[in-house]
Amino acid sequence: MASESSTTSGRAPARSPIVYTFYGAAATLLLAAVVGYLLWPNAGGGNGAGGGPPGGGFGFGPSPVEVATAVETLASEPVRLIGEVTPLRQAVVASEVEGRVAELLVDEGDRVPAGAVLARLDTTTAELDLDAARASRAEAQARLVRFESEVRRMSDLRERGAVSEREYEQAVADRDAQAQTMSRIESEAALLEELIARAEIKAPFAGEVAAVHTELGEWQARGGDIVTLVDLSEVEVTVNAPERYVGQVEEARLSGVEVPVEFEALAGTYRGKVKAIIPQANPQSRTFPVIVSVPNRDGRIRAGMSANVLAQVGAPVPTVLVPKDALVLRSGRTFVFRIVPMAGQESPAGAGGDAGEGGPPAGAPEPGQQQAGPPPSGVQELEVEIGAGYGAWQVVRGDVHGGDQVVVRGNESLQPGMPVMVAGEADIAPPPAPSAELPSAQRRGGGR
């Protein structure tokens, strides 16, 4: 009965699991075949046998890269001298008189012109003393006028014999004493006027307020610090040059040669000139302090910054520069990838290939079929040692020569011998000429 009910229910009999397994395997194989055909480079015909990549096997084709040409130039040995920035001028502005701070007109970081008032001291007492001195001066002036009139009168009487010589001399002495009193009172008044004027503390030069040493209402003794003022319109970088370089540094100073100066906190390179060489060497290190002045028109250079002064010494020698983007760092090694022809690509058509009589070489396109693009090249890994940097370019030492094409874009995932397709030259600023930028005694014709 169970068998009859199942047959008459209208449902198809259940299939075996083996049938479903067969269907799944067939679908998987079909999908793999489609994906393999789509991912196979140059499907339907190419450089490799059966349309595969050169050398056979699966792959995604040559990697597109951008290249740049290594440059060879003449440059002396680069030397990097480390120094510290100091302002052109720095002064602690002090009070010339004593008094209470009545006004404090600046704060730290303010820019002030020369002669600007930084602070004012209270001058109430001095002004009262000045008023009293002016009143005494007016009184003394009136008495002096009276004494001078008395001397003239006594002089007339003496000529007529009406007064004795002693009386006349007494009148002259009284006038002279009053004149001395008048001079003393005038000096006291002038001193008070000067003290009142100096109660205004002014900036001795244009600069920036680096520190404020007082507060509003604080009593300032004579000579007390008010503010620290620095002039950063030009800065000085002091570096220590080994004594073997002093002669060339002196020549650079006399010739007015500009030297590149880099600051760790700022981007870009500034230009400076050797201002002075301190004649006394450091007895321990045998180095001479050298002062390099650097214009600071934009005010970005700050006192106390670390600076690197670049210099070149010795005779210029051939130097190779590559773009900094060409450098690859892996596992503590630095190297570049140089473009080299791949095997079988350097020979012209018909050379080194298997061709029938009068037929095209093996792998050549059929008549009427266009070449897909330039043949791929390979890359060679060259380990290098880096030297000084000049903008976007870096000095390298190794098996890199001027004129070599090195990869600068797309080199992150390259491996030695990988095929690449050169997409073009990278847009990089032209390399500098280090020997023309940095001081070299030999280049100026004054070397020893």
C-alpha positions in Angstrom: 0.0 0.0 0.0 2.8 2.5 0.8 4.3 1.8 -2.6 1.1 2.5 -4.4 0.5 5.8 -2.6 4.0 7.0 -3.5 3.5 6.1 -7.1 0.1 7.7 -7.4 1.1 11.0 -5.6 2.5 12.5 -8.9 6.1 13.2 -7.5 9.2 12.2 -9.5 11.3 9.6 -7.9 14.3 11.1 -6.0 17.6 11.0 -7.8 20.8 9.6 -6.5 23.4 12.0 -4.8 26.0 10.7 -7.3 24.1 12.5 -10.1 24.2 15.8 -8.3 28.0 15.4 -7.6 28.6 14.8 -11.3 26.6 18.0 -12.2 28.6 20.1 -9.8 32.0 18.8 -11.0 31.0 19.5 -14.6 29.9 23.1 -13.8 33.1 23.7 -11.9 35.3 22.5 -14.8 33.3 24.7 -17.2 33.7 27.8 -15.0 37.5 27.1 -14.6 37.9 26.8 -18.4 36.1 30.2 -19.0 38.2 32.0 -16.4 41.4 30.5 -17.7 40.6 31.6 -21.2 39.8 35.1 -20.1 42.9 35.5 -17.9 45.3 33.9 -20.4 47.4 36.8 -21.9 47.1 37.3 -25.6 44.5 34.6 -25.9 44.2 33.2 -29.3 47.8 33.9 -30.3 50.8 35.7 -28.7 54.4 35.7 -27.8 54.4 32.5 -25.9 53.6 29.0 -27.1 49.8 28.5 -27.4 49.1 32.2 -26.7 50.6 32.1 -23.2 53.0 34.5 -21.7 56.7 34.3 -22.7 58.2 31.2 -21.1 54.7 29.6 -20.7 52.5 29.4 -17.7 49.7 31.6 -16.4 50.3 35.4 -15.9 48.7 38.9 -16.2 51.1 40.2 -18.8 54.0 42.7 -18.6 53.7 45.3 -15.8 53.4 48.9 -17.1 56.1 51.1 -15.7 57.4 54.7 -16.1 61.1 55.2 -16.3 63.7 58.0 -16.0 67.2 58.3 -17.3 70.2 58.3 -14.9 72.4 61.4 -15.2 76.1 61.5 -14.8 77.8 64.8 -13.8 80.9 66.1 -12.1 80.7 66.9 -8.4 83.1 67.1 -5.5 82.7 65.1 -2.4 79.6 66.3 -0.5 80.0 67.2 3.1 77.1 67.9 5.5 77.8 70.1 8.4 75.3 70.2 11.2 74.6 73.5 13.0 72.2 75.6 15.0 70.3 78.8 14.1 70.9 82.0 16.0 69.2 85.3 15.3 71.1 88.2 13.6 70.6 90.3 16.8 69.2 89.5 20.2 68.9 91.9 23.1 67.3 91.9 26.6 65.7 95.4 26.7 66.0 96.7 30.3 64.6 99.7 32.2 66.9 102.7 32.5 64.9 104.1 35.4 63.0 102.6 38.3 59.3 102.7 38.7 56.1 100.8 38.6 55.0 99.3 35.3 52.0 101.3 34.3 51.5 99.9 30.7 52.7 96.7 29.1 52.1 97.1 25.4 53.5 93.9 23.9 53.2 90.2 24.3 55.4 87.3 23.3 55.5 86.7 19.6 54.6 90.3 18.6 56.5 91.9 15.8 57.5 95.5 16.5 59.3 98.2 14.5 62.3 100.0 15.7 61.4 102.7 18.2 58.0 101.1 19.2 57.0 101.6 22.8 57.2 98.3 24.7 56.2 99.4 28.2 55.7 102.6 30.2 56.6 103.1 33.8 54.6 105.3 36.2 56.0 108.8 36.2 53.6 110.6 38.6 56.3 111.4 41.2 58.9 112.4 38.6 56.3 114.8 37.0 55.6 116.4 40.3 59.3 116.9 41.0 59.6 118.4 37.5 56.9 120.9 38.2 58.6 121.9 41.4 62.0 122.2 39.5 60.4 124.3 36.8 58.9 126.6 39.5 62.3 126.9 41.2 63.9 127.6 37.9 61.5 130.5 37.2 62.1 131.9 40.7 65.9 131.6 40.2 65.6 133.3 36.9 63.8 136.2 38.3 66.4 136.6 41.1 69.2 136.4 38.6 67.7 139.2 36.6 67.5 141.3 39.7 71.1 140.6 40.6 72.3 141.5 37.1 70.4 144.8 37.4 72.1 145.5 40.7 75.5 144.8 39.3 74.9 147.3 36.5 73.7 149.9 39.0 76.8 149.3 41.3 79.0 149.7 38.3 77.6 153.2 37.5 78.0 154.2 41.1 81.6 153.0 41.3 82.5 155.0 38.2 81.2 158.1 40.0 82.9 157.1 43.2 79.6 156.7 45.1 80.3 153.1 46.2 83.5 151.4 47.3 85.2 148.6 45.3 84.2 146.1 47.9 80.5 146.8 47.6 80.7 146.4 43.8 82.6 143.1 44.1 79.9 141.9 46.6 77.2 142.6 44.0 79.1 140.7 41.3 79.6 137.7 43.7 75.8 137.6 44.5 75.0 137.6 40.8 77.4 134.8 40.0 76.1 132.7 42.9 72.6 133.2 41.6 73.7 132.1 38.1 75.2 128.9 39.6 71.9 128.3 41.4 70.1 128.8 38.2 72.3 126.4 36.3 71.8 123.7 39.0 68.0 124.0 38.9 68.0 123.8 35.1 70.1 120.6 35.3 67.7 119.1 37.8 64.8 119.9 35.6 66.5 118.5 32.5 67.3 115.3 34.5 63.7 114.9 35.5 62.6 115.4 31.9 65.0 112.7 30.7 63.8 110.3 33.4 60.2 110.8 32.3 61.2 110.3 28.7 63.1 107.1 29.6 60.1 105.7 31.4 58.9 104.8 28.0 60.9 101.6 27.1 61.3 101.4 23.3 62.5 98.8 20.9 66.1 99.4 19.9 65.6 97.6 16.5 62.8 95.9 14.6 62.2 92.4 15.6 60.0 89.9 17.5 59.3 89.7 21.2 60.8 86.4 22.3 60.0 86.8 26.1 58.3 89.2 28.4 60.0 89.5 31.8 57.6 91.8 33.8 54.0 92.2 34.5 51.6 95.1 34.8 52.0 96.8 38.2 55.3 95.2 39.0 58.0 97.5 40.4 61.1 97.7 38.1 64.5 98.6 39.5 66.9 100.4 37.3 68.3 97.9 34.9 65.5 95.4 35.3 64.6 93.2 32.4 61.5 94.1 30.4 61.5 92.0 27.2 63.8 89.9 25.0 63.8 91.1 21.4 65.2 89.1 18.5 65.9 90.2 14.9 65.1 87.3 12.6 65.2 89.2 9.3 68.5 87.3 8.8 69.7 84.3 10.7 73.1 82.9 11.4 73.9 79.2 11.3 77.0 78.2 13.2 78.7 74.9 12.1 82.0 73.3 13.0 84.2 72.7 10.0 87.2 70.3 10.3 90.5 72.0 9.9 91.3 70.3 6.6 88.3 72.1 5.0 89.0 75.6 6.4 91.0 76.7 3.4 88.2 75.9 1.0 85.6 77.5 3.3 87.7 80.7 3.4 87.8 80.7 -0.4 84.1 80.4 -0.5 83.8 83.3 1.9 86.1 85.5 -0.1 84.3 84.6 -3.4 80.8 85.1 -2.0 79.7 81.6 -3.1 76.2 80.7 -1.9 75.9 77.4 -0.1 72.7 75.3 0.3 71.2 75.2 3.8 68.5 72.8 4.8 66.4 72.9 8.0 65.0 69.8 9.5 61.7 71.5 10.4 61.2 73.2 7.0 60.8 72.0 3.5 63.0 73.2 0.7 66.5 74.5 0.5 67.7 78.0 1.5 70.8 79.8 0.3 73.4 81.3 2.6 76.9 82.8 2.5 79.9 82.2 4.7 80.0 85.3 6.9 83.0 84.5 9.2 85.4 81.8 10.3 86.2 82.0 14.0 90.0 82.0 14.2 90.2 79.9 17.4 89.7 76.1 16.9 88.1 73.8 19.4 91.1 72.1 21.0 89.3 68.8 21.5 87.7 68.3 18.1 90.1 70.4 16.0 87.2 72.1 14.3 86.7 75.8 13.5 83.3 77.5 14.0 81.9 78.8 10.7 79.1 81.3 10.6 76.8 81.2 7.6 74.3 84.0 7.2 70.9 83.1 5.6 68.2 85.6 4.6 64.9 85.0 6.3 62.5 87.1 4.4 59.4 84.9 5.0 60.3 84.7 8.7 59.9 80.9 8.8 63.3 80.2 10.2 63.3 80.3 14.0 66.1 80.6 16.4 67.4 77.3 17.8 66.4 75.2 14.7 68.7 72.5 13.6 70.3 73.2 10.2 72.5 71.3 7.7 75.0 73.2 5.6 76.0 71.4 2.4 79.5 71.8 1.1 81.7 70.1 -1.5 85.4 69.4 -1.0 88.1 67.9 -3.1 88.4 67.6 -6.9 85.1 67.0 -8.8 84.6 63.4 -9.8 82.0 61.6 -12.0 78.8 61.2 -10.0 75.6 59.4 -11.0 72.2 60.7 -10.0 68.8 58.9 -10.2 65.4 60.2 -9.1 64.6 59.4 -5.5 61.5 57.6 -6.6 63.7 55.0 -8.3 65.1 53.8 -4.9 63.5 50.7 -3.5 64.2 49.6 0.1 63.6 46.0 1.1 65.1 44.0 3.9 67.7 46.6 4.7 68.9 46.8 1.1 68.6 49.7 -1.3 68.4 49.0 -5.0 67.0 50.2 -8.3 65.5 48.4 -11.3 67.2 49.0 -14.6 65.4 48.3 -17.9 67.1 45.6 -19.9 66.0 43.8 -23.1 64.4 40.4 -22.6 65.9 37.3 -24.2 64.8 37.1 -27.8 63.7 40.7 -28.0 66.9 42.4 -28.8 67.3 40.8 -32.2 65.7 42.3 -35.3 63.1 40.4 -37.3 64.6 37.5 -39.1 67.6 37.2 -36.8 67.9 34.4 -34.4 64.4 33.0 -35.1 63.2 29.9 -36.8 61.7 30.9 -40.2 60.9 29.0 -43.3 62.2 29.9 -46.7 60.9 33.4 -47.4 58.5 33.2 -44.5 58.3 35.5 -41.5 60.2 34.6 -38.3 58.5 32.6 -35.6 56.1 34.6 -33.5 55.8 37.4 -36.1 52.2 38.7 -36.7 50.3 37.3 -39.7 49.9 39.6 -42.8 47.3 42.2 -42.0 47.5 41.6 -38.3 48.8 44.7 -36.2 51.4 44.3 -33.5 49.7 44.7 -30.1 52.4 47.1 -28.8 56.1 47.4 -28.2 57.7 44.2 -27.0 58.1 43.9 -23.3 61.4 44.5 -21.6 62.9 43.0 -18.5 64.2 44.6 -15.3 67.5 44.0 -13.6 67.9 44.6 -9.8 71.0 46.6 -8.9 72.0 47.2 -5.3 73.3 50.7 -4.7 74.7 52.9 -2.0 73.1 56.3 -1.7 74.9 59.6 -1.3 73.8 63.2 -1.0 70.4 64.3 -2.2 69.7 67.2 -4.6 66.0 68.0 -4.7 64.2 65.1 -6.4 67.5 63.4 -7.3 69.9 61.2 -5.3 73.6 60.4 -5.7 74.0 56.6 -6.0 77.1 54.5 -6.1 77.0 51.1 -7.7 76.5 49.5 -11.2 74.3 52.4 -12.4 75.7 54.5 -15.2 74.6 57.7 -16.9 72.0 57.0 -19.6 70.6 53.9 -17.9 66.8 53.8 -17.8 65.6 53.1 -14.2 62.0 52.4 -13.1 60.4 55.2 -11.0 56.7 54.3 -11.2 55.4 50.8 -10.7 58.6 49.5 -9.1 57.1 48.6 -5.7 56.2 45.0 -6.7 58.8 44.2 -9.3 61.1 41.2 -9.0 64.3 40.6 -10.9 63.7 39.4 -14.5 60.0 40.3 -14.6 58.7 41.5 -17.9 57.6 45.1 -18.0 56.0 47.4 -20.6 57.6 50.9 -20.6 54.6 53.3 -20.6 56.8 56.4 -20.9 59.2 58.8 -19.2 58.2 60.1 -15.8 57.6 63.8 -15.3 60.4 64.8 -13.0 62.2 68.1 -12.6 65.6 68.2 -14.3 68.5 67.2 -12.2 70.6 69.9 -10.7 74.3 70.2 -11.4 75.9 69.8 -7.9 79.3 71.0 -9.0 77.6 74.3 -10.1 75.6 74.7 -6.9 78.1 73.9 -4.2 81.4 75.6 -3.5 84.4 73.9 -5.0 87.9 75.6 -5.0 89.0 73.6 -8.0 85.9 74.7 -10.0 86.7 78.4 -9.4 90.2 78.0 -10.6 91.7 78.9 -7.2 92.2 75.4 -5.8 95.4 74.0 -4.6 
